[in-house]
């Protein structure tokens, strides 16, 4: 699985997706290069990544067969409004992602992993 994220979120993503073969990329260029070099069954794009939705769009255009899931991993101190969360979901859909998973909607890592797997 390709994880497009930045270091602050990498540990959380790795913990949630424990047992998955993960490769991390911090930029669109690194994600595209990884997708060209290797076959992934899914890509997870953290919305904390700079230009996350642009990265997801470029990755989708470069590898349209690759399922992409956008995720919110960090910043549990700030609860987002329903409108903001809906905006994130709409943005994910607009760039070709199969869905958006907010880690804070779940109480257990296994449930987050299941939600991501269902979209992959």
PDB file as gemmi writes it, atoms N, CA and C in Angstrom:
CRYST1    1.000    1.000    1.000  90.00  90.00  90.00 P 1                      
ATOM      1  N   UNK A   1       0.853  -1.165   0.000  1.00  0.00           N  
ATOM      2  CA  UNK A   1       0.000   0.000   0.000  1.00  0.00           C  
ATOM      3  C   UNK A   1       0.899   1.228   0.000  1.00  0.00           C  
ATOM      4  N   UNK A   2       0.537   2.202  -0.807  1.00  0.00           N  
ATOM      5  CA  UNK A   2       1.258   3.464  -0.870  1.00  0.00           C  
ATOM      6  C   UNK A   2       0.603   4.438   0.096  1.00  0.00           C  
ATOM      7  N   UNK A   3       1.402   5.038   0.966  1.00  0.00           N  
ATOM      8  CA  UNK A   3       0.897   6.029   1.916  1.00  0.00           C  
ATOM      9  C   UNK A   3       1.558   7.364   1.589  1.00  0.00           C  
ATOM     10  N   UNK A   4       0.742   8.333   1.172  1.00  0.00           N  
ATOM     11  CA  UNK A   4       1.253   9.661   0.868  1.00  0.00           C  
ATOM     12  C   UNK A   4       0.980  10.506   2.100  1.00  0.00           C  
ATOM     13  N   UNK A   5       2.050  10.853   2.785  1.00  0.00           N  
ATOM     14  CA  UNK A   5       1.902  11.503   4.075  1.00  0.00           C  
ATOM     15  C   UNK A   5       3.191  12.223   4.439  1.00  0.00           C  
ATOM     16  N   UNK A   6       3.131  12.956   5.535  1.00  0.00           N  
ATOM     17  CA  UNK A   6       4.310  13.647   6.057  1.00  0.00           C  
ATOM     18  C   UNK A   6       4.686  13.002   7.391  1.00  0.00           C  
ATOM     19  N   UNK A   7       5.948  13.159   7.805  1.00  0.00           N  
ATOM     20  CA  UNK A   7       6.411  12.460   9.007  1.00  0.00           C  
ATOM     21  C   UNK A   7       5.521  12.557  10.244  1.00  0.00           C  
ATOM     22  N   UNK A   8       4.908  13.690  10.564  1.00  0.00           N  
ATOM     23  CA  UNK A   8       4.077  13.675  11.776  1.00  0.00           C  
ATOM     24  C   UNK A   8       2.936  12.647  11.731  1.00  0.00           C  
ATOM     25  N   UNK A   9       2.446  12.316  10.558  1.00  0.00           N  
ATOM     26  CA  UNK A   9       1.329  11.377  10.431  1.00  0.00           C  
ATOM     27  C   UNK A   9       1.778   9.947  10.130  1.00  0.00           C  
ATOM     28  N   UNK A  10       3.020   9.775   9.724  1.00  0.00           N  
ATOM     29  CA  UNK A  10       3.479   8.454   9.296  1.00  0.00           C  
ATOM     30  C   UNK A  10       3.349   7.387  10.378  1.00  0.00           C  
ATOM     31  N   UNK A  11       3.719   7.728  11.597  1.00  0.00           N  
ATOM     32  CA  UNK A  11       3.661   6.734  12.675  1.00  0.00           C  
ATOM     33  C   UNK A  11       2.228   6.289  12.943  1.00  0.00           C  
ATOM     34  N   UNK A  12       1.299   7.223  12.896  1.00  0.00           N  
ATOM     35  CA  UNK A  12      -0.113   6.878  13.138  1.00  0.00           C  
ATOM     36  C   UNK A  12      -0.646   5.998  12.014  1.00  0.00           C  
ATOM     37  N   UNK A  13      -0.325   6.334  10.786  1.00  0.00           N  
ATOM     38  CA  UNK A  13      -0.753   5.526   9.644  1.00  0.00           C  
ATOM     39  C   UNK A  13      -0.148   4.123   9.740  1.00  0.00           C  
ATOM     40  N   UNK A  14       1.134   4.049  10.069  1.00  0.00           N  
ATOM     41  CA  UNK A  14       1.793   2.746  10.200  1.00  0.00           C  
ATOM     42  C   UNK A  14       1.146   1.909  11.308  1.00  0.00           C  
ATOM     43  N   UNK A  15       0.770   2.550  12.414  1.00  0.00           N  
ATOM     44  CA  UNK A  15       0.125   1.817  13.508  1.00  0.00           C  
ATOM     45  C   UNK A  15      -1.243   1.292  13.093  1.00  0.00           C  
ATOM     46  N   UNK A  16      -2.022   2.125  12.419  1.00  0.00           N  
ATOM     47  CA  UNK A  16      -3.369   1.718  11.992  1.00  0.00           C  
ATOM     48  C   UNK A  16      -3.304   0.626  10.935  1.00  0.00           C  
ATOM     49  N   UNK A  17      -2.346   0.732  10.052  1.00  0.00           N  
ATOM     50  CA  UNK A  17      -2.237  -0.236   8.956  1.00  0.00           C  
ATOM     51  C   UNK A  17      -1.162  -1.281   9.227  1.00  0.00           C  
ATOM     52  N   UNK A  18      -0.957  -1.572  10.499  1.00  0.00           N  
ATOM     53  CA  UNK A  18       0.023  -2.596  10.888  1.00  0.00           C  
ATOM     54  C   UNK A  18      -0.300  -3.896  10.165  1.00  0.00           C  
ATOM     55  N   UNK A  19       0.722  -4.522   9.671  1.00  0.00           N  
ATOM     56  CA  UNK A  19       0.534  -5.767   8.938  1.00  0.00           C  
ATOM     57  C   UNK A  19       0.451  -5.556   7.438  1.00  0.00           C  
ATOM     58  N   UNK A  20       0.241  -4.312   7.019  1.00  0.00           N  
ATOM     59  CA  UNK A  20       0.215  -3.992   5.590  1.00  0.00           C  
ATOM     60  C   UNK A  20       1.631  -3.663   5.132  1.00  0.00           C  
ATOM     61  N   UNK A  21       1.926  -3.993   3.907  1.00  0.00           N  
ATOM     62  CA  UNK A  21       3.206  -3.623   3.313  1.00  0.00           C  
ATOM     63  C   UNK A  21       3.077  -2.169   2.876  1.00  0.00           C  
ATOM     64  N   UNK A  22       3.671  -1.241   3.631  1.00  0.00           N  
ATOM     65  CA  UNK A  22       3.528   0.192   3.372  1.00  0.00           C  
ATOM     66  C   UNK A  22       4.790   0.782   2.764  1.00  0.00           C  
ATOM     67  N   UNK A  23       4.596   1.677   1.830  1.00  0.00           N  
ATOM     68  CA  UNK A  23       5.685   2.506   1.323  1.00  0.00           C  
ATOM     69  C   UNK A  23       5.213   3.942   1.432  1.00  0.00           C  
ATOM     70  N   UNK A  24       6.006   4.783   2.104  1.00  0.00           N  
ATOM     71  CA  UNK A  24       5.630   6.176   2.316  1.00  0.00           C  
ATOM     72  C   UNK A  24       6.240   7.069   1.253  1.00  0.00           C  
ATOM     73  N   UNK A  25       5.468   8.069   0.836  1.00  0.00           N  
ATOM     74  CA  UNK A  25       5.926   9.114  -0.082  1.00  0.00           C  
ATOM     75  C   UNK A  25       5.409  10.436   0.461  1.00  0.00           C  
ATOM     76  N   UNK A  26       6.246  11.477   0.438  1.00  0.00           N  
ATOM     77  CA  UNK A  26       5.851  12.758   1.022  1.00  0.00           C  
ATOM     78  C   UNK A  26       5.419  13.787  -0.017  1.00  0.00           C  
ATOM     79  N   UNK A  27       5.617  13.483  -1.295  1.00  0.00           N  
ATOM     80  CA  UNK A  27       5.280  14.440  -2.353  1.00  0.00           C  
ATOM     81  C   UNK A  27       4.589  13.733  -3.511  1.00  0.00           C  
ATOM     82  N   UNK A  28       3.979  14.533  -4.373  1.00  0.00           N  
ATOM     83  CA  UNK A  28       3.340  13.971  -5.570  1.00  0.00           C  
ATOM     84  C   UNK A  28       4.371  13.274  -6.436  1.00  0.00           C  
ATOM     85  N   UNK A  29       5.524  13.890  -6.614  1.00  0.00           N  
ATOM     86  CA  UNK A  29       6.567  13.295  -7.459  1.00  0.00           C  
ATOM     87  C   UNK A  29       7.022  11.951  -6.903  1.00  0.00           C  
ATOM     88  N   UNK A  30       7.212  11.881  -5.594  1.00  0.00           N  
ATOM     89  CA  UNK A  30       7.637  10.613  -4.981  1.00  0.00           C  
ATOM     90  C   UNK A  30       6.543   9.559  -5.085  1.00  0.00           C  
ATOM     91  N   UNK A  31       5.284   9.974  -4.939  1.00  0.00           N  
ATOM     92  CA  UNK A  31       4.165   9.025  -5.039  1.00  0.00           C  
ATOM     93  C   UNK A  31       4.042   8.481  -6.457  1.00  0.00           C  
ATOM     94  N   UNK A  32       4.148   9.350  -7.439  1.00  0.00           N  
ATOM     95  CA  UNK A  32       4.046   8.916  -8.832  1.00  0.00           C  
ATOM     96  C   UNK A  32       5.210   8.001  -9.190  1.00  0.00           C  
ATOM     97  N   UNK A  33       6.410   8.363  -8.754  1.00  0.00           N  
ATOM     98  CA  UNK A  33       7.575   7.514  -9.017  1.00  0.00           C  
ATOM     99  C   UNK A  33       7.380   6.136  -8.403  1.00  0.00           C  
ATOM    100  N   UNK A  34       6.885   6.100  -7.176  1.00  0.00           N  
ATOM    101  CA  UNK A  34       6.650   4.816  -6.509  1.00  0.00           C  
ATOM    102  C   UNK A  34       5.605   4.006  -7.267  1.00  0.00           C  
ATOM    103  N   UNK A  35       4.529   4.660  -7.727  1.00  0.00           N  
ATOM    104  CA  UNK A  35       3.459   3.964  -8.451  1.00  0.00           C  
ATOM    105  C   UNK A  35       3.940   3.432  -9.793  1.00  0.00           C  
ATOM    106  N   UNK A  36       4.920   4.093 -10.379  1.00  0.00           N  
ATOM    107  CA  UNK A  36       5.476   3.613 -11.662  1.00  0.00           C  
ATOM    108  C   UNK A  36       6.430   2.449 -11.467  1.00  0.00           C  
ATOM    109  N   UNK A  37       7.098   2.429 -10.311  1.00  0.00           N  
ATOM    110  CA  UNK A  37       8.098   1.398 -10.042  1.00  0.00           C  
ATOM    111  C   UNK A  37       7.500   0.119  -9.457  1.00  0.00           C  
ATOM    112  N   UNK A  38       6.340   0.234  -8.857  1.00  0.00           N  
ATOM    113  CA  UNK A  38       5.778  -0.882  -8.107  1.00  0.00           C  
ATOM    114  C   UNK A  38       4.261  -0.881  -8.240  1.00  0.00           C  
ATOM    115  N   UNK A  39       3.663  -2.043  -8.145  1.00  0.00           N  
ATOM    116  CA  UNK A  39       2.209  -2.141  -8.179  1.00  0.00           C  
ATOM    117  C   UNK A  39       1.679  -2.114  -6.754  1.00  0.00           C  
ATOM    118  N   UNK A  40       0.769  -1.196  -6.501  1.00  0.00           N  
ATOM    119  CA  UNK A  40       0.128  -1.085  -5.192  1.00  0.00           C  
ATOM    120  C   UNK A  40      -1.338  -1.439  -5.339  1.00  0.00           C  
ATOM    121  N   UNK A  41      -1.926  -2.005  -4.307  1.00  0.00           N  
ATOM    122  CA  UNK A  41      -3.359  -2.307  -4.371  1.00  0.00           C  
ATOM    123  C   UNK A  41      -4.194  -1.111  -3.926  1.00  0.00           C  
ATOM    124  N   UNK A  42      -3.546  -0.105  -3.303  1.00  0.00           N  
ATOM    125  CA  UNK A  42      -4.283   1.049  -2.816  1.00  0.00           C  
ATOM    126  C   UNK A  42      -3.300   2.150  -2.432  1.00  0.00           C  
ATOM    127  N   UNK A  43      -3.772   3.397  -2.456  1.00  0.00           N  
ATOM    128  CA  UNK A  43      -2.991   4.531  -1.955  1.00  0.00           C  
ATOM    129  C   UNK A  43      -3.822   5.263  -0.912  1.00  0.00           C  
ATOM    130  N   UNK A  44      -3.186   5.598   0.183  1.00  0.00           N  
ATOM    131  CA  UNK A  44      -3.808   6.367   1.247  1.00  0.00           C  
ATOM    132  C   UNK A  44      -3.125   7.726   1.252  1.00  0.00           C  
ATOM    133  N   UNK A  45      -3.913   8.797   1.133  1.00  0.00           N  
ATOM    134  CA  UNK A  45      -3.360  10.151   1.097  1.00  0.00           C  
ATOM    135  C   UNK A  45      -3.854  10.911   2.323  1.00  0.00           C  
ATOM    136  N   UNK A  46      -2.919  11.295   3.183  1.00  0.00           N  
ATOM    137  CA  UNK A  46      -3.264  12.066   4.374  1.00  0.00           C  
ATOM    138  C   UNK A  46      -3.529  13.518   3.989  1.00  0.00           C  
ATOM    139  N   UNK A  47      -4.644  14.060   4.454  1.00  0.00           N  
ATOM    140  CA  UNK A  47      -4.985  15.436   4.091  1.00  0.00           C  
ATOM    141  C   UNK A  47      -4.084  16.457   4.768  1.00  0.00           C  
ATOM    142  N   UNK A  48      -3.232  16.030   5.700  1.00  0.00           N  
ATOM    143  CA  UNK A  48      -2.259  16.935   6.302  1.00  0.00           C  
ATOM    144  C   UNK A  48      -1.065  17.168   5.368  1.00  0.00           C  
ATOM    145  N   UNK A  49      -0.911  16.319   4.381  1.00  0.00           N  
ATOM    146  CA  UNK A  49       0.162  16.468   3.401  1.00  0.00           C  
ATOM    147  C   UNK A  49      -0.055  17.763   2.626  1.00  0.00           C  
ATOM    148  N   UNK A  50       0.991  18.569   2.459  1.00  0.00           N  
ATOM    149  CA  UNK A  50       0.814  19.790   1.662  1.00  0.00           C  
ATOM    150  C   UNK A  50       0.234  19.456   0.287  1.00  0.00           C  
ATOM    151  N   UNK A  51      -0.771  20.219  -0.100  1.00  0.00           N  
ATOM    152  CA  UNK A  51      -1.439  20.030  -1.399  1.00  0.00           C  
ATOM    153  C   UNK A  51      -1.976  18.615  -1.563  1.00  0.00           C  
ATOM    154  N   UNK A  52      -2.504  18.051  -0.492  1.00  0.00           N  
ATOM    155  CA  UNK A  52      -2.946  16.652  -0.485  1.00  0.00           C  
ATOM    156  C   UNK A  52      -3.899  16.323  -1.626  1.00  0.00           C  
ATOM    157  N   UNK A  53      -4.874  17.177  -1.872  1.00  0.00           N  
ATOM    158  CA  UNK A  53      -5.856  16.864  -2.903  1.00  0.00           C  
ATOM    159  C   UNK A  53      -5.258  17.004  -4.298  1.00  0.00           C  
ATOM    160  N   UNK A  54      -4.316  17.922  -4.466  1.00  0.00           N  
ATOM    161  CA  UNK A  54      -3.597  18.000  -5.740  1.00  0.00           C  
ATOM    162  C   UNK A  54      -2.761  16.744  -5.952  1.00  0.00           C  
ATOM    163  N   UNK A  55      -2.132  16.278  -4.869  1.00  0.00           N  
ATOM    164  CA  UNK A  55      -1.343  15.039  -4.940  1.00  0.00           C  
ATOM    165  C   UNK A  55      -2.255  13.876  -5.333  1.00  0.00           C  
ATOM    166  N   UNK A  56      -3.411  13.776  -4.693  1.00  0.00           N  
ATOM    167  CA  UNK A  56      -4.348  12.689  -5.005  1.00  0.00           C  
ATOM    168  C   UNK A  56      -4.802  12.765  -6.459  1.00  0.00           C  
ATOM    169  N   UNK A  57      -5.074  13.973  -6.937  1.00  0.00           N  
ATOM    170  CA  UNK A  57      -5.524  14.137  -8.320  1.00  0.00           C  
ATOM    171  C   UNK A  57      -4.439  13.724  -9.311  1.00  0.00           C  
ATOM    172  N   UNK A  58      -3.214  14.179  -9.084  1.00  0.00           N  
ATOM    173  CA  UNK A  58      -2.107  13.830  -9.976  1.00  0.00           C  
ATOM    174  C   UNK A  58      -1.860  12.323  -9.942  1.00  0.00           C  
ATOM    175  N   UNK A  59      -1.922  11.745  -8.769  1.00  0.00           N  
ATOM    176  CA  UNK A  59      -1.727  10.299  -8.646  1.00  0.00           C  
ATOM    177  C   UNK A  59      -2.837   9.542  -9.369  1.00  0.00           C  
ATOM    178  N   UNK A  60      -4.072  10.009  -9.226  1.00  0.00           N  
ATOM    179  CA  UNK A  60      -5.202   9.375  -9.922  1.00  0.00           C  
ATOM    180  C   UNK A  60      -5.043   9.478 -11.440  1.00  0.00           C  
ATOM    181  N   UNK A  61      -4.608  10.625 -11.911  1.00  0.00           N  
ATOM    182  CA  UNK A  61      -4.412  10.804 -13.357  1.00  0.00           C  
ATOM    183  C   UNK A  61      -3.277   9.928 -13.877  1.00  0.00           C  
ATOM    184  N   UNK A  62      -2.225   9.757 -13.062  1.00  0.00           N  
ATOM    185  CA  UNK A  62      -1.082   8.948 -13.478  1.00  0.00           C  
ATOM    186  C   UNK A  62      -1.368   7.449 -13.410  1.00  0.00           C  
ATOM    187  N   UNK A  63      -2.228   7.060 -12.463  1.00  0.00           N  
ATOM    188  CA  UNK A  63      -2.546   5.635 -12.272  1.00  0.00           C  
ATOM    189  C   UNK A  63      -4.036   5.499 -11.966  1.00  0.00           C  
ATOM    190  N   UNK A  64      -4.905   5.678 -12.984  1.00  0.00           N  
ATOM    191  CA  UNK A  64      -6.348   5.687 -12.742  1.00  0.00           C  
ATOM    192  C   UNK A  64      -6.912   4.384 -12.166  1.00  0.00           C  
ATOM    193  N   UNK A  65      -6.208   3.290 -12.324  1.00  0.00           N  
ATOM    194  CA  UNK A  65      -6.673   2.012 -11.784  1.00  0.00           C  
ATOM    195  C   UNK A  65      -6.367   1.862 -10.291  1.00  0.00           C  
ATOM    196  N   UNK A  66      -5.542   2.751  -9.742  1.00  0.00           N  
ATOM    197  CA  UNK A  66      -5.135   2.676  -8.341  1.00  0.00           C  
ATOM    198  C   UNK A  66      -6.200   3.294  -7.441  1.00  0.00           C  
ATOM    199  N   UNK A  67      -6.813   2.511  -6.546  1.00  0.00           N  
ATOM    200  CA  UNK A  67      -7.782   3.086  -5.610  1.00  0.00           C  
ATOM    201  C   UNK A  67      -7.075   4.047  -4.647  1.00  0.00           C  
ATOM    202  N   UNK A  68      -7.678   5.203  -4.444  1.00  0.00           N  
ATOM    203  CA  UNK A  68      -7.116   6.210  -3.546  1.00  0.00           C  
ATOM    204  C   UNK A  68      -8.125   6.492  -2.446  1.00  0.00           C  
ATOM    205  N   UNK A  69      -7.636   6.536  -1.212  1.00  0.00           N  
ATOM    206  CA  UNK A  69      -8.457   6.878  -0.058  1.00  0.00           C  
ATOM    207  C   UNK A  69      -7.789   8.057   0.651  1.00  0.00           C  
ATOM    208  N   UNK A  70      -8.508   9.145   0.808  1.00  0.00           N  
ATOM    209  CA  UNK A  70      -7.998  10.289   1.558  1.00  0.00           C  
ATOM    210  C   UNK A  70      -8.357  10.091   3.027  1.00  0.00           C  
ATOM    211  N   UNK A  71      -7.426  10.464   3.906  1.00  0.00           N  
ATOM    212  CA  UNK A  71      -7.639  10.255   5.336  1.00  0.00           C  
ATOM    213  C   UNK A  71      -7.253  11.488   6.144  1.00  0.00           C  
ATOM    214  N   UNK A  72      -7.949  11.685   7.256  1.00  0.00           N  
ATOM    215  CA  UNK A  72      -7.556  12.694   8.247  1.00  0.00           C  
ATOM    216  C   UNK A  72      -7.004  11.928   9.426  1.00  0.00           C  
ATOM    217  N   UNK A  73      -5.727  12.177   9.719  1.00  0.00           N  
ATOM    218  CA  UNK A  73      -4.999  11.394  10.696  1.00  0.00           C  
ATOM    219  C   UNK A  73      -4.746  12.159  11.992  1.00  0.00           C  
ATOM    220  N   UNK A  74      -4.370  13.413  11.878  1.00  0.00           N  
ATOM    221  CA  UNK A  74      -3.913  14.177  13.032  1.00  0.00           C  
ATOM    222  C   UNK A  74      -4.874  15.288  13.409  1.00  0.00           C  
ATOM    223  N   UNK A  75      -4.554  15.921  14.516  1.00  0.00           N  
ATOM    224  CA  UNK A  75      -5.237  17.114  15.014  1.00  0.00           C  
ATOM    225  C   UNK A  75      -6.577  16.806  15.654  1.00  0.00           C  
ATOM    226  N   UNK A  76      -6.562  15.818  16.540  1.00  0.00           N  
ATOM    227  CA  UNK A  76      -7.784  15.458  17.249  1.00  0.00           C  
ATOM    228  C   UNK A  76      -8.228  16.537  18.233  1.00  0.00           C  
ATOM    229  N   UNK A  77      -7.359  17.488  18.536  1.00  0.00           N  
ATOM    230  CA  UNK A  77      -7.722  18.564  19.460  1.00  0.00           C  
ATOM    231  C   UNK A  77      -8.747  19.513  18.839  1.00  0.00           C  
ATOM    232  N   UNK A  78      -8.769  19.568  17.543  1.00  0.00           N  
ATOM    233  CA  UNK A  78      -9.674  20.480  16.855  1.00  0.00           C  
ATOM    234  C   UNK A  78     -10.753  19.682  16.126  1.00  0.00           C  
ATOM    235  N   UNK A  79     -11.899  19.648  16.690  1.00  0.00           N  
ATOM    236  CA  UNK A  79     -13.010  18.964  16.040  1.00  0.00           C  
ATOM    237  C   UNK A  79     -13.470  19.818  14.868  1.00  0.00           C  
ATOM    238  N   UNK A  80     -13.556  19.217  13.744  1.00  0.00           N  
ATOM    239  CA  UNK A  80     -13.998  19.931  12.553  1.00  0.00           C  
ATOM    240  C   UNK A  80     -15.516  19.943  12.498  1.00  0.00           C  
ATOM    241  N   UNK A  81     -16.060  20.986  11.924  1.00  0.00           N  
ATOM    242  CA  UNK A  81     -17.510  21.069  11.779  1.00  0.00           C  
ATOM    243  C   UNK A  81     -17.967  20.060  10.735  1.00  0.00           C  
ATOM    244  N   UNK A  82     -19.232  19.757  10.759  1.00  0.00           N  
ATOM    245  CA  UNK A  82     -19.800  18.848   9.755  1.00  0.00           C  
ATOM    246  C   UNK A  82     -19.598  19.406   8.351  1.00  0.00           C  
ATOM    247  N   UNK A  83     -19.715  20.705   8.207  1.00  0.00           N  
ATOM    248  CA  UNK A  83     -19.533  21.333   6.896  1.00  0.00           C  
ATOM    249  C   UNK A  83     -18.101  21.156   6.403  1.00  0.00           C  
ATOM    250  N   UNK A  84     -17.136  21.342   7.281  1.00  0.00           N  
ATOM    251  CA  UNK A  84     -15.737  21.166   6.900  1.00  0.00           C  
ATOM    252  C   UNK A  84     -15.460  19.717   6.526  1.00  0.00           C  
ATOM    253  N   UNK A  85     -15.962  18.780   7.317  1.00  0.00           N  
ATOM    254  CA  UNK A  85     -15.765  17.368   7.008  1.00  0.00           C  
ATOM    255  C   UNK A  85     -16.427  16.987   5.685  1.00  0.00           C  
ATOM    256  N   UNK A  86     -17.610  17.532   5.434  1.00  0.00           N  
ATOM    257  CA  UNK A  86     -18.272  17.272   4.151  1.00  0.00           C  
ATOM    258  C   UNK A  86     -17.452  17.853   3.010  1.00  0.00           C  
ATOM    259  N   UNK A  87     -16.840  19.011   3.237  1.00  0.00           N  
ATOM    260  CA  UNK A  87     -15.955  19.599   2.230  1.00  0.00           C  
ATOM    261  C   UNK A  87     -14.771  18.704   1.921  1.00  0.00           C  
ATOM    262  N   UNK A  88     -14.204  18.095   2.947  1.00  0.00           N  
ATOM    263  CA  UNK A  88     -13.099  17.158   2.734  1.00  0.00           C  
ATOM    264  C   UNK A  88     -13.560  15.944   1.932  1.00  0.00           C  
ATOM    265  N   UNK A  89     -14.741  15.436   2.255  1.00  0.00           N  
ATOM    266  CA  UNK A  89     -15.289  14.295   1.510  1.00  0.00           C  
ATOM    267  C   UNK A  89     -15.535  14.655   0.036  1.00  0.00           C  
ATOM    268  N   UNK A  90     -16.097  15.826  -0.179  1.00  0.00           N  
ATOM    269  CA  UNK A  90     -16.362  16.274  -1.551  1.00  0.00           C  
ATOM    270  C   UNK A  90     -15.059  16.487  -2.321  1.00  0.00           C  
ATOM    271  N   UNK A  91     -14.071  17.076  -1.670  1.00  0.00           N  
ATOM    272  CA  UNK A  91     -12.776  17.283  -2.323  1.00  0.00           C  
ATOM    273  C   UNK A  91     -12.142  15.950  -2.696  1.00  0.00           C  
ATOM    274  N   UNK A  92     -12.225  14.975  -1.801  1.00  0.00           N  
ATOM    275  CA  UNK A  92     -11.674  13.646  -2.088  1.00  0.00           C  
ATOM    276  C   UNK A  92     -12.346  13.042  -3.313  1.00  0.00           C  
ATOM    277  N   UNK A  93     -13.645  13.137  -3.363  1.00  0.00           N  
ATOM    278  CA  UNK A  93     -14.399  12.609  -4.501  1.00  0.00           C  
ATOM    279  C   UNK A  93     -14.042  13.343  -5.785  1.00  0.00           C  
ATOM    280  N   UNK A  94     -13.890  14.652  -5.702  1.00  0.00           N  
ATOM    281  CA  UNK A  94     -13.617  15.470  -6.894  1.00  0.00           C  
ATOM    282  C   UNK A  94     -12.277  15.135  -7.538  1.00  0.00           C  
ATOM    283  N   UNK A  95     -11.323  14.643  -6.757  1.00  0.00           N  
ATOM    284  CA  UNK A  95     -10.008  14.333  -7.320  1.00  0.00           C  
ATOM    285  C   UNK A  95      -9.850  12.857  -7.662  1.00  0.00           C  
ATOM    286  N   UNK A  96     -10.928  12.099  -7.557  1.00  0.00           N  
ATOM    287  CA  UNK A  96     -10.886  10.700  -7.977  1.00  0.00           C  
ATOM    288  C   UNK A  96     -10.673   9.693  -6.869  1.00  0.00           C  
ATOM    289  N   UNK A  97     -10.672  10.153  -5.624  1.00  0.00           N  
ATOM    290  CA  UNK A  97     -10.523   9.203  -4.514  1.00  0.00           C  
ATOM    291  C   UNK A  97     -11.808   8.412  -4.340  1.00  0.00           C  
ATOM    292  N   UNK A  98     -11.673   7.203  -3.851  1.00  0.00           N  
ATOM    293  CA  UNK A  98     -12.860   6.370  -3.607  1.00  0.00           C  
ATOM    294  C   UNK A  98     -13.596   6.773  -2.344  1.00  0.00           C  
ATOM    295  N   UNK A  99     -12.913   7.516  -1.488  1.00  0.00           N  
ATOM    296  CA  UNK A  99     -13.572   7.939  -0.265  1.00  0.00           C  
ATOM    297  C   UNK A  99     -12.648   8.696   0.657  1.00  0.00           C  
ATOM    298  N   UNK A 100     -13.214   9.097   1.788  1.00  0.00           N  
ATOM    299  CA  UNK A 100     -12.513   9.840   2.834  1.00  0.00           C  
ATOM    300  C   UNK A 100     -12.775   9.145   4.155  1.00  0.00           C  
ATOM    301  N   UNK A 101     -11.706   8.886   4.908  1.00  0.00           N  
ATOM    302  CA  UNK A 101     -11.830   8.250   6.213  1.00  0.00           C  
ATOM    303  C   UNK A 101     -11.219   9.178   7.263  1.00  0.00           C  
ATOM    304  N   UNK A 102     -12.044   9.565   8.229  1.00  0.00           N  
ATOM    305  CA  UNK A 102     -11.587  10.381   9.347  1.00  0.00           C  
ATOM    306  C   UNK A 102     -11.251   9.432  10.492  1.00  0.00           C  
ATOM    307  N   UNK A 103      -9.977   9.348  10.846  1.00  0.00           N  
ATOM    308  CA  UNK A 103      -9.555   8.428  11.901  1.00  0.00           C  
ATOM    309  C   UNK A 103     -10.321   8.680  13.199  1.00  0.00           C  
ATOM    310  N   UNK A 104     -10.808   9.897  13.404  1.00  0.00           N  
ATOM    311  CA  UNK A 104     -11.468  10.248  14.656  1.00  0.00           C  
ATOM    312  C   UNK A 104     -12.929   9.831  14.701  1.00  0.00           C  
ATOM    313  N   UNK A 105     -13.401   9.212  13.630  1.00  0.00           N  
ATOM    314  CA  UNK A 105     -14.741   8.631  13.629  1.00  0.00           C  
ATOM    315  C   UNK A 105     -14.742   7.235  14.259  1.00  0.00           C  
ATOM    316  N   UNK A 106     -13.563   6.721  14.594  1.00  0.00           N  
ATOM    317  CA  UNK A 106     -13.422   5.348  15.060  1.00  0.00           C  
ATOM    318  C   UNK A 106     -12.718   5.302  16.412  1.00  0.00           C  
ATOM    319  N   UNK A 107     -13.031   4.289  17.189  1.00  0.00           N  
ATOM    320  CA  UNK A 107     -12.407   4.125  18.504  1.00  0.00           C  
ATOM    321  C   UNK A 107     -11.296   3.091  18.490  1.00  0.00           C  
ATOM    322  N   UNK A 108     -11.230   2.273  17.451  1.00  0.00           N  
ATOM    323  CA  UNK A 108     -10.224   1.219  17.388  1.00  0.00           C  
ATOM    324  C   UNK A 108      -9.520   1.242  16.042  1.00  0.00           C  
ATOM    325  N   UNK A 109      -8.213   0.980  16.077  1.00  0.00           N  
ATOM    326  CA  UNK A 109      -7.430   0.975  14.843  1.00  0.00           C  
ATOM    327  C   UNK A 109      -7.937  -0.064  13.854  1.00  0.00           C  
ATOM    328  N   UNK A 110      -8.395  -1.200  14.354  1.00  0.00           N  
ATOM    329  CA  UNK A 110      -8.894  -2.253  13.460  1.00  0.00           C  
ATOM    330  C   UNK A 110     -10.093  -1.757  12.654  1.00  0.00           C  
ATOM    331  N   UNK A 111     -10.919  -0.939  13.260  1.00  0.00           N  
ATOM    332  CA  UNK A 111     -12.087  -0.408  12.549  1.00  0.00           C  
ATOM    333  C   UNK A 111     -11.664   0.572  11.455  1.00  0.00           C  
ATOM    334  N   UNK A 112     -10.617   1.346  11.718  1.00  0.00           N  
ATOM    335  CA  UNK A 112     -10.100   2.269  10.695  1.00  0.00           C  
ATOM    336  C   UNK A 112      -9.549   1.457   9.529  1.00  0.00           C  
ATOM    337  N   UNK A 113      -8.778   0.419   9.858  1.00  0.00           N  
ATOM    338  CA  UNK A 113      -8.195  -0.426   8.818  1.00  0.00           C  
ATOM    339  C   UNK A 113      -9.289  -1.077   7.981  1.00  0.00           C  
ATOM    340  N   UNK A 114     -10.349  -1.512   8.613  1.00  0.00           N  
ATOM    341  CA  UNK A 114     -11.468  -2.119   7.902  1.00  0.00           C  
ATOM    342  C   UNK A 114     -12.133  -1.107   6.975  1.00  0.00           C  
ATOM    343  N   UNK A 115     -12.311   0.125   7.445  1.00  0.00           N  
ATOM    344  CA  UNK A 115     -12.936   1.166   6.620  1.00  0.00           C  
ATOM    345  C   UNK A 115     -12.090   1.484   5.395  1.00  0.00           C  
ATOM    346  N   UNK A 116     -10.781   1.550   5.591  1.00  0.00           N  
ATOM    347  CA  UNK A 116      -9.877   1.807   4.458  1.00  0.00           C  
ATOM    348  C   UNK A 116      -9.909   0.629   3.487  1.00  0.00           C  
ATOM    349  N   UNK A 117      -9.833  -0.579   4.030  1.00  0.00           N  
ATOM    350  CA  UNK A 117      -9.839  -1.780   3.184  1.00  0.00           C  
ATOM    351  C   UNK A 117     -11.114  -1.868   2.347  1.00  0.00           C  
ATOM    352  N   UNK A 118     -12.223  -1.448   2.906  1.00  0.00           N  
ATOM    353  CA  UNK A 118     -13.504  -1.502   2.173  1.00  0.00           C  
ATOM    354  C   UNK A 118     -13.490  -0.574   0.961  1.00  0.00           C  
ATOM    355  N   UNK A 119     -12.691   0.475   1.012  1.00  0.00           N  
ATOM    356  CA  UNK A 119     -12.590   1.423  -0.105  1.00  0.00           C  
ATOM    357  C   UNK A 119     -11.508   1.043  -1.097  1.00  0.00           C  
ATOM    358  N   UNK A 120     -10.620   0.159  -0.678  1.00  0.00           N  
ATOM    359  CA  UNK A 120      -9.536  -0.273  -1.560  1.00  0.00           C  
ATOM    360  C   UNK A 120      -9.992  -1.453  -2.366  1.00  0.00           C  
TER     361      UNK A 120                                                      
END                                                                             
